Amino acid sequence: MKGRGRGRGRSAKNEPREGDGLAGPLAKRTFCPWINSQIIQASKEENGIHRILGVVENCIQDMNLVNLSTSLHRLAKLSVNTPHSDQMLRQSPAMKQLLAGIARAFQMVEKDSSLPQSLSNVTWSLATLRIGDFQVLELAGTLAVANMKDFKAFELASLLWSFAKLGAADTMPLVVGPLFRAATSRLMVCVPGAGFRSLATAAWAFATARQASQRLFRAIAKEVRTCLPTANSQELANIVWAYGTVGHRDDQLFKMIAEESVPRLEEFKTQDLSNTFWGFASNDFYHEAFFHKALILAQGLQLQPQHVANILWAAARLQRKHPSARQAALQMIPQCLAFLTYFKPQEVASTAHAVAKIFSVEADGYEQGQPPGIPLQISMFFSAITPWCQEHIGLFSDQSLANIVSSFGILRINLHPTFLAVVEQQVMARLKALDHGALVVFFRAAVQCPQLARLKSQLAAILVQELPNFKSKEAEVLVLHEVSEARRRAPRHRAKRGRAHEVVLGRGAGTGPAGASGASGACGSGGVQGANGLARPRPARGSDAPRTSEAAARSPGSPSASTGAGAGAGAGAGAGASASASAGASASAGTGAGAGASAGPRVVRCRRRRRRR
């Protein structure tokens, strides 16, 4: 019986040798399948990551695109279950050789039926390993657009997910724009029969990259209704989150997803539950069974700060007076105190604002002279976040800082004097860099917090000066909130349907420093009613902005300058008397020494549209 001979094992059975008479491209085509088998075999062995890197180092010069993409894909899959391996791979010399080889292969690639799969595998691997190789991604995006008609639905969804996951919409807009536009056309063809997973992944990618097409989302909604039972909890959460992010409301789809989710809520992970709840609330979709069961289930989960912020924000937006919302807040808030240091400023602000909305009923008694009956857990939470907010106040965005201020005001909780001074100083320091939208946000927050009367007067004076430069939408925000405030104060004087409402932006003489007597504010005697809604824990979508009206766009020009020592918002030398009209118009008259003449009030007319019957 003949022996096998030394040095010849099973793995070398099909390895090409020099004496085989192969050369050039033919030799490489023969050698590449053997390399691929070595990569796959190495990935199955113990310490597979290092084994694959060894194959790459030995065979990099002979690898084709399939070998290169297979190596990267196997490394990425192994790293998912190997802690800290992604960091090691990013620093590995063999990984750098591998990425350089992929870039060369992309530049020399020819028409090949396996190209879409290679592009999908490479980009997915880069996203999984968090490697933002600009050259490889740019080449992959360009090749994907050129070969878009060859992509299958799952390959294209994976490719789009990768670009969105890596944040390429911000770093590579010239690549992402054409890629997602071409993908929209291709997906419109592939949607029928694509499957829930591919469609949910694609929807998530479009929403994350801010490249959503309403036409595509309508087609996806129509298809996923037919295959809901095949979706797992993460896929259900992704589709709801995507539709909530882009502001595409489809109540029929949401109702079907809610009914599918309620009996399976125990299967939902914390992130899935949070995303689903947030997506429903973002589109103002309320489902009683889901709302109640999800809040009860959330109380028994180990929640991260982002989950707490999202769930409470959703509860406050949908049904803030619901007993389940109050019970969930009382259960979650004490847990937040244990890991407050892990919160981000936006999460603290969102949580505080949601809690304030949920328990605003307890603070209503304050207006009748009774002390606010806020639960002890809530009071302790606001006491705990005060020093934290004071320490990190510079990290708060304008909206988050305004949410913190209005939260204390809604619950009638007095700001600590030190924190109050820091807030005033921070807002005034930001004034030079504030846009008009942020200026309105801070003014509305100051209106809700009685302790910030001085800051409110200063902001009102600035609003009056900047009003001629406001865009139509920004001016309309002020108009609509002032009309709402006027109606709340004097409901019996509501104008009939179809009549024009006059909103006077007072500019009369003040009675104290910086335009005191809050009557001479930018929006009438009572100022602007605070925000009725809640700022979302994520950036607001475009549909949240109020629609532009022709009346607001044609608002009168800038008011003429006030004259006299006591005129305008900064007057304070003489005694002044301010009278506020019941419909929201304010008139200021100065009496005594120092009261100066003031130009007439600016009138903004906003005609209401008739409601359709």
Stockholm file with secondary structure:
# STOCKHOLM 1.0

chainA/1-613         MKGRGRGRGRSAKNEPREGDGLAGPLAKRTFCPWINSQIIQASKEENGIHRILGVVENCIQDMNLVNLSTSLHRLAKLSVNTPHSDQMLRQSPAMKQLLAGIARAFQMVEKDSSLPQSLSNVTWSLATLRIGDFQVLELAGTLAVANMKDFKAFELASLLWSFAKLGAADTMPLVVGPLFRAATSRLMVCVPGAGFRSLATAAWAFATARQASQRLFRAIAKEVRTCLPTANSQELANIVWAYGTVGHRDDQLFKMIAEESVPRLEEFKTQDLSNTFWGFASNDFYHEAFFHKALILAQGLQLQPQHVANILWAAARLQRKHPSARQAALQMIPQCLAFLTYFKPQEVASTAHAVAKIFSVEADGYEQGQPPGIPLQISMFFSAITPWCQEHIGLFSDQSLANIVSSFGILRINLHPTFLAVVEQQVMARLKALDHGALVVFFRAAVQCPQLARLKSQLAAILVQELPNFKSKEAEVLVLHEVSEARRRAPRHRAKRGRAHEVVLGRGAGTGPAGASGASGACGSGGVQGANGLARPRPARGSDAPRTSEAAARSPGSPSASTGAGAGAGAGAGAGASASASAGASASAGTGAGAGASAGPRVVRCRRRRRRR
#=GR chainA/1-613 SS CCCCCTTCCGGGTTCCCGGGCCCHHHHHHHHHHHHHHHHHHHHHSTTHHHHHHHHHHHHGGGCCHHHHHHHHHHHHHHHHTSTTHHHHHHTCHHHHHHHHHHHHHHHHCCCCTTHHHHHHHHHHHHHHHTCCCHHHHHHHHHHHHHTGGGCCHHHHHHHHHHHHHTTHHHHCHHHHHHHHHHHHHHHHHHCTTCCHHHHHHHHHHHHHTTCCCHHHHHHHHHHHTTSGGGCCHHHHHHHHHHHHHHTCCCHHHHHHHHHHHGGGGGGCCHHHHHHHHHHHHHTTCCCHHHHHHHHHHHTTSCCCHHHHHHHHHHHHHHHTTCHHHHHHHHHHHHHHHHTGGGCCHHHHHHHHHHHHHHTHHHHGGGGGTCCCCCCHHHHHHHHHHHHHHHHTGGGSCHHHHHHHHHHHHHTTCCCCHHHHHHHHHHHHHHGGGCCHHHHHHHHHHHHHCGGGHHHHHHHHHHHHHHGGGCCHHHHHHHHHHHHHHHHHHCGGGCCCTTCEEEEEECCCCCSSTTTCTTTSBTTBTTCCCCCSSCCCSSCCCGGGSCCCCHHHHTCCCCCCCCCSTTCSTTCCSSEEEEEECTTSCEEEEEESTTCCCCCCCEEEEEECCCCCC
#=GC SS_cons         CCCCCTTCCGGGTTCCCGGGCCCHHHHHHHHHHHHHHHHHHHHHSTTHHHHHHHHHHHHGGGCCHHHHHHHHHHHHHHHHTSTTHHHHHHTCHHHHHHHHHHHHHHHHCCCCTTHHHHHHHHHHHHHHHTCCCHHHHHHHHHHHHHTGGGCCHHHHHHHHHHHHHTTHHHHCHHHHHHHHHHHHHHHHHHCTTCCHHHHHHHHHHHHHTTCCCHHHHHHHHHHHTTSGGGCCHHHHHHHHHHHHHHTCCCHHHHHHHHHHHGGGGGGCCHHHHHHHHHHHHHTTCCCHHHHHHHHHHHTTSCCCHHHHHHHHHHHHHHHTTCHHHHHHHHHHHHHHHHTGGGCCHHHHHHHHHHHHHHTHHHHGGGGGTCCCCCCHHHHHHHHHHHHHHHHTGGGSCHHHHHHHHHHHHHTTCCCCHHHHHHHHHHHHHHGGGCCHHHHHHHHHHHHHCGGGHHHHHHHHHHHHHHGGGCCHHHHHHHHHHHHHHHHHHCGGGCCCTTCEEEEEECCCCCSSTTTCTTTSBTTBTTCCCCCSSCCCSSCCCGGGSCCCCHHHHTCCCCCCCCCSTTCSTTCCSSEEEEEECTTSCEEEEEESTTCCCCCCCEEEEEECCCCCC
//
